[in-house]
C-alpha cells in the first residue's frame, strides 16, 4: 500500500496541527468517557472524497508513524491513502488483524467484517482494533439503547445505515471482558464512542 504521493492534488490537514490535535484529543476523551453521547470535534477539514471530516480528525489526532491503519478497499491506493500518509505519517495495512485503527463506511459493512480485526488478548487487551464507522447521521437510523460504564442510566442513538448484523456480531466479540473491539461512529460533524464495555440493545427487539 504505497501509492505515489500526488502533492499537487493533496488537500490540507489541520490548520494549526498541534493546537487542533490537542483540541480534538480533549473532545475524544469526553466521547470515550461518555459512551453514546454525541460530541462535536469542532475542526473544519476538507479531507479527500471518501473520508468524512470526523474520521479524518480522529486519524490526524491518534494515528502516527507507529500506528497501522486499515482502509476499506474502496479507499486504498488513491487520495485518501496519500492524504493519511502525508498528514498523519501512518503506515497502512491490508491485514485487518494488524490494524490499530480501521476505517469503513456504512455502505461497506459486511457480515464477519468485525471478526477479522484484532480483539486483543489477555496480556495486551489494548491492542484491539478501534473501528471508525462513517455514517450519514446519528439520528435517523435504527434505534439503539446503550448501557454500561460512563452512562448514567441509558443512552439512545440512531445511526443511519448501520445494519443490525453489525451490532449482533459486535455483541459476540465483546461477550468476554477485556476482549473485543471499540467502535467510533463518525458522522460528518459529530462522533459517538462505543467502547467494548458498552452493552447495546436494538430497540424493539
Kinemage of the C-alpha trace (Angstrom):
@kinemage 1
@onewidth
@group {chain A} dominant
@subgroup {mainchain}
@vectorlist {calphas} color= white
{ca unk a 1} P 0.000 0.000 0.000
{ca unk a 2} L 2.499 2.566 -1.192
{ca unk a 3} L 0.768 4.588 -3.874
{ca unk a 4} L 2.872 7.558 -5.003
{ca unk a 5} L 2.022 10.863 -3.366
{ca unk a 6} L 0.467 13.442 -5.662
{ca unk a 7} L 1.373 16.638 -3.811
{ca unk a 8} L -0.334 18.852 -6.383
{ca unk a 9} L -3.734 17.379 -5.501
{ca unk a 10} L -3.114 16.859 -1.784
{ca unk a 11} L -5.701 18.565 0.412
{ca unk a 12} L -4.646 20.370 3.604
{ca unk a 13} L -4.816 18.853 7.077
{ca unk a 14} L -5.274 20.729 10.338
{ca unk a 15} L -4.768 24.498 10.035
{ca unk a 16} L -2.799 24.515 13.303
{ca unk a 17} L -1.702 20.895 13.747
{ca unk a 18} L -0.571 20.988 17.381
{ca unk a 19} L -3.414 23.095 18.736
{ca unk a 20} L -6.082 21.418 16.613
{ca unk a 21} L -4.991 17.892 17.511
{ca unk a 22} L -4.967 18.804 21.209
{ca unk a 23} L -8.495 20.171 20.903
{ca unk a 24} L -9.731 17.053 19.121
{ca unk a 25} L -7.986 14.827 21.664
{ca unk a 26} L -9.846 16.524 24.506
{ca unk a 27} L -13.131 16.009 22.662
{ca unk a 28} L -12.277 12.341 22.154
{ca unk a 29} L -11.591 11.948 25.866
{ca unk a 30} L -15.078 13.311 26.533
{ca unk a 31} L -16.598 10.948 23.981
{ca unk a 32} L -14.890 7.856 25.381
{ca unk a 33} L -15.777 8.812 28.961
{ca unk a 34} L -19.434 9.269 27.984
{ca unk a 35} L -20.356 6.491 25.541
{ca unk a 36} L -23.444 7.215 23.477
{ca unk a 37} L -23.039 10.982 23.773
{ca unk a 38} L -22.687 12.924 20.536
{ca unk a 39} L -19.538 15.028 20.648
{ca unk a 40} L -18.503 17.694 18.154
{ca unk a 41} L -14.810 17.650 17.320
{ca unk a 42} L -15.063 21.237 16.171
{ca unk a 43} L -12.377 21.300 13.490
{ca unk a 44} L -13.253 22.015 9.869
{ca unk a 45} L -11.327 19.830 7.465
{ca unk a 46} L -11.507 19.160 3.748
{ca unk a 47} L -10.322 15.561 3.526
{ca unk a 48} L -10.391 13.723 0.213
{ca unk a 49} L -13.614 12.223 -1.059
{ca unk a 50} L -14.469 9.039 0.803
{ca unk a 51} L -13.227 10.204 4.202
{ca unk a 52} L -15.540 12.393 6.262
{ca unk a 53} L -14.399 15.255 8.493
{ca unk a 54} L -14.844 13.424 11.767
{ca unk a 55} L -12.977 10.261 10.818
{ca unk a 56} L -10.247 12.429 9.306
{ca unk a 57} L -9.863 14.453 12.513
{ca unk a 58} L -9.666 11.291 14.631
{ca unk a 59} L -6.921 9.840 12.455
{ca unk a 60} L -4.910 13.069 12.334
{ca unk a 61} L -5.055 13.138 16.135
{ca unk a 62} L -4.468 9.499 17.075
{ca unk a 63} L -2.566 7.924 14.193
{ca unk a 64} L 1.193 8.284 13.773
{ca unk a 65} L 4.183 6.507 12.273
{ca unk a 66} L 3.740 3.589 14.684
{ca unk a 67} L 0.014 3.151 14.033
{ca unk a 68} L -1.160 0.684 11.408
{ca unk a 69} L -4.372 1.795 9.704
{ca unk a 70} L -6.677 -0.440 7.664
{ca unk a 71} L -8.858 1.180 4.994
{ca unk a 72} L -11.858 -0.377 3.309
{ca unk a 73} L -10.844 -1.448 -0.221
{ca unk a 74} L -12.550 1.486 -1.979
{ca unk a 75} L -10.309 3.953 -0.103
{ca unk a 76} L -6.987 2.294 -0.894
{ca unk a 77} L -4.420 3.372 -3.428
{ca unk a 78} L -5.746 6.880 -4.010
{ca unk a 79} L -6.288 10.289 -2.473
{ca unk a 80} L -7.314 9.059 0.998
{ca unk a 81} L -4.238 6.885 1.332
{ca unk a 82} L -1.941 9.691 0.163
{ca unk a 83} L -3.586 12.216 2.500
{ca unk a 84} L -3.131 9.991 5.547
{ca unk a 85} L 0.440 9.082 4.701
{ca unk a 86} L 1.351 12.746 4.280
{ca unk a 87} L -0.523 14.330 7.193
{ca unk a 88} L -0.513 11.505 9.769
{ca unk a 89} L 2.619 9.648 8.624
{ca unk a 90} L 0.784 6.426 9.401
{ca unk a 91} L 1.595 3.137 7.688
{ca unk a 92} L -1.315 1.355 6.044
{ca unk a 93} L -2.079 -2.336 6.083
{ca unk a 94} L -4.412 -4.629 4.184
{ca unk a 95} L -4.238 -7.185 7.004
{ca unk a 96} L -7.204 -6.418 9.251
{ca unk a 97} L -5.769 -8.295 12.228
{ca unk a 98} L -2.744 -5.961 12.310
{ca unk a 99} L -4.673 -2.689 12.407
{ca unk a 100} L -4.789 -0.320 15.356
{ca unk a 101} L -7.471 1.656 13.514
{ca unk a 102} L -9.849 0.638 10.759
{ca unk a 103} L -11.911 2.957 8.577
{ca unk a 104} L -15.086 1.745 6.932
{ca unk a 105} L -18.211 3.421 5.568
{ca unk a 106} L -21.678 2.210 6.478
{ca unk a 107} L -22.212 1.014 2.906
{ca unk a 108} L -19.148 -1.253 3.100
{ca unk a 109} L -20.143 -3.081 6.286
{ca unk a 110} L -20.406 -6.804 5.669
{ca unk a 111} L -21.076 -9.859 7.835
{ca unk a 112} L -17.977 -11.127 9.660
{ca unk a 113} L -16.032 -7.936 8.959
{ca unk a 114} L -15.542 -7.186 12.652
{ca unk a 115} L -14.300 -10.703 13.338
{ca unk a 116} L -11.303 -10.059 11.101
{ca unk a 117} L -9.917 -7.336 13.367
{ca unk a 118} L -7.675 -7.732 16.405
{ca unk a 119} L -9.702 -8.493 19.537
{ca unk a 120} L -6.762 -8.014 21.902
{ca unk a 121} L -5.566 -10.755 24.245
{ca unk a 122} L -5.207 -11.353 27.976
{ca unk a 123} L -1.775 -9.736 28.088
{ca unk a 124} L -2.441 -6.864 25.688
{ca unk a 125} L -6.179 -6.061 25.514
{ca unk a 126} L -5.241 -2.535 24.425
{ca unk a 127} L -4.025 -3.871 21.084
{ca unk a 128} L -7.604 -4.417 19.915
{ca unk a 129} L -8.624 -2.533 16.791
{ca unk a 130} L -10.674 0.647 17.026
{ca unk a 131} L -13.121 0.695 14.120
{ca unk a 132} L -14.205 4.065 12.733
{ca unk a 133} L -17.564 3.653 11.012
{ca unk a 134} L -18.506 6.609 8.827
{ca unk a 135} L -22.270 7.149 8.934
{ca unk a 136} L -24.647 9.610 7.312
{ca unk a 137} L -26.017 10.781 10.644
{ca unk a 138} L -26.720 9.574 14.174
{ca unk a 139} L -30.428 10.375 14.402
{ca unk a 140} L -32.477 8.768 11.622
{ca unk a 141} L -31.447 5.116 11.580
{ca unk a 142} L -32.346 2.103 13.671
{ca unk a 143} L -32.614 2.995 17.348
{ca unk a 144} L -30.105 1.578 19.818
{ca unk a 145} L -30.186 1.612 23.615
{ca unk a 146} L -26.779 1.775 25.291
{ca unk a 147} L -25.885 0.851 28.864
{ca unk a 148} L -22.650 0.428 30.763
{ca unk a 149} L -19.751 2.337 32.324
{ca unk a 150} L -19.924 6.085 31.721
{ca unk a 151} L -23.676 6.030 31.040
{ca unk a 152} L -25.795 7.203 33.959
{ca unk a 153} L -28.922 5.241 33.030
{ca unk a 154} L -29.233 4.610 29.299
{ca unk a 155} L -28.270 6.457 26.132
{ca unk a 156} L -30.089 6.245 22.820
{ca unk a 157} L -28.674 6.773 19.352
{ca unk a 158} L -29.961 6.004 15.858
{ca unk a 159} L -27.048 5.738 13.407
{ca unk a 160} L -28.215 5.804 9.813
{ca unk a 161} L -27.091 2.943 7.616
{ca unk a 162} L -25.570 0.546 10.159
{ca unk a 163} L -27.194 -2.890 9.743
{ca unk a 164} L -28.398 -4.934 12.701
{ca unk a 165} L -25.937 -7.740 11.973
{ca unk a 166} L -23.076 -5.357 12.784
{ca unk a 167} L -24.338 -4.953 16.347
{ca unk a 168} L -25.049 -8.663 16.728
{ca unk a 169} L -21.510 -9.517 15.667
{ca unk a 170} L -20.091 -6.866 17.979
{ca unk a 171} L -22.063 -8.341 20.898
{ca unk a 172} L -20.464 -11.734 20.291
{ca unk a 173} L -16.976 -10.238 20.183
{ca unk a 174} L -17.293 -8.256 23.427
{ca unk a 175} L -19.021 -11.007 25.404
{ca unk a 176} L -15.800 -11.800 27.283
{ca unk a 177} L -14.482 -8.857 29.288
{ca unk a 178} L -11.306 -7.179 28.044
{ca unk a 179} L -11.626 -8.669 24.585
{ca unk a 180} L -13.477 -7.201 21.630
{ca unk a 181} L -13.245 -4.090 19.510
{ca unk a 182} L -14.025 -0.446 20.169
{ca unk a 183} L -16.235 1.467 17.756
{ca unk a 184} L -16.441 5.149 16.914
{ca unk a 185} L -19.442 6.205 14.846
{ca unk a 186} L -18.313 9.156 12.755
{ca unk a 187} L -20.980 11.404 11.273
{ca unk a 188} L -19.901 14.460 9.298
{ca unk a 189} L -19.844 16.805 12.296
{ca unk a 190} L -20.237 14.603 15.374
{ca unk a 191} L -18.905 11.400 16.871
{ca unk a 192} L -20.197 8.755 19.269
{ca unk a 193} L -17.794 6.437 21.043
{ca unk a 194} L -18.871 2.876 21.828
{ca unk a 195} L -16.163 1.072 23.809
{ca unk a 196} L -16.202 -2.690 24.235
{ca unk a 197} L -17.645 -2.300 27.763
{ca unk a 198} L -20.888 -0.790 26.429
{ca unk a 199} L -23.928 -3.052 26.122
{ca unk a 200} L -26.224 -2.403 23.167
{ca unk a 201} L -29.818 -3.416 22.610
{ca unk a 202} L -31.564 -2.875 19.304
{ca unk a 203} L -34.747 -1.043 20.234
{ca unk a 204} L -37.839 -3.040 19.501
{ca unk a 205} L -36.199 -6.418 19.966
